Amino acid sequence: MSKKELNRELKCPKCSSKNIGVTEISEAERIWQIEDNSIDEDDAMTDIGFVLRVDGRCWDCKHIWKLRNITQITDLFKDDVVVGVSEQ
């Protein structure tokens, strides 16, 4: 697994902590097959849909906020910059 450098410094807007996480919120569908008038609850397909927003979450003060001008997690990455990997 590689780490991607962010194109901005993220911190909590409430307490300024850098101890945060981000969550990509998307719509999803669960699809169940009906056979012989029954549904197997453990046999569902999940189809991840469009990303709705990206939220920030502070692990220190528990504040949650919507990241502005971000439509998906990859919008936070610097272009083609992988941390800890050298080019050959």
C-alpha positions in Angstrom: 0.0 0.0 0.0 1.4 3.4 -0.9 0.8 6.7 0.7 -0.3 9.7 -1.4 0.8 13.2 -0.4 -2.1 15.7 0.0 -2.4 18.9 -2.0 -3.3 20.9 1.2 -2.8 20.7 4.9 -5.9 19.5 6.6 -6.8 20.4 10.2 -10.0 20.6 12.3 -11.7 24.0 11.7 -12.9 23.9 15.4 -9.8 23.0 17.4 -7.0 23.1 14.7 -5.9 19.5 15.4 -4.2 17.6 12.6 -5.4 14.3 14.2 -8.2 13.9 11.7 -9.7 11.4 9.3 -11.8 11.8 6.1 -14.8 9.8 5.0 -16.1 9.6 1.4 -19.9 9.4 1.6 -21.5 7.7 -1.4 -24.8 6.3 -2.3 -25.0 2.5 -2.6 -27.5 -0.1 -3.7 -28.0 -3.6 -2.2 -29.5 -6.1 -4.6 -31.0 -9.4 -3.4 -32.1 -12.2 -5.6 -35.5 -13.7 -5.0 -35.8 -17.4 -5.6 -38.7 -19.6 -4.7 -40.4 -16.7 -2.9 -37.5 -16.3 -0.5 -34.4 -14.1 -0.1 -31.0 -15.2 1.2 -30.1 -12.3 3.5 -26.4 -13.2 3.3 -26.3 -13.2 -0.5 -26.6 -9.6 -1.6 -24.6 -7.6 -4.1 -23.6 -4.1 -3.2 -23.2 -1.5 -6.0 -21.4 1.6 -4.8 -22.9 4.7 -6.6 -21.9 8.3 -6.9 -19.9 10.0 -4.2 -22.1 12.5 -2.5 -19.5 14.4 -0.4 -16.3 14.1 1.7 -16.5 14.7 5.4 -13.6 15.5 7.8 -13.7 14.1 11.3 -11.5 15.3 14.2 -10.4 12.5 16.5 -9.6 14.9 19.3 -12.8 17.1 19.6 -15.1 14.9 17.6 -16.1 17.7 15.2 -17.4 16.6 11.8 -17.5 19.0 8.8 -17.9 18.9 5.0 -14.7 19.5 3.0 -15.2 22.3 0.5 -14.4 22.0 -3.2 -13.8 18.2 -2.7 -16.0 15.8 -4.6 -14.0 12.6 -3.8 -11.0 11.5 -1.8 -8.7 11.6 -4.9 -9.3 15.4 -5.1 -7.0 15.7 -2.0 -4.0 14.0 -3.7 -1.1 15.9 -5.2 -0.8 14.9 -8.8 1.5 11.8 -9.2 3.2 12.2 -5.8 3.6 9.0 -3.9 5.2 9.3 -0.4 8.0 6.9 0.4 8.5 5.5 -3.1 11.5 6.5 -5.2 11.5 6.6 -8.9 13.8 4.1 -10.7 
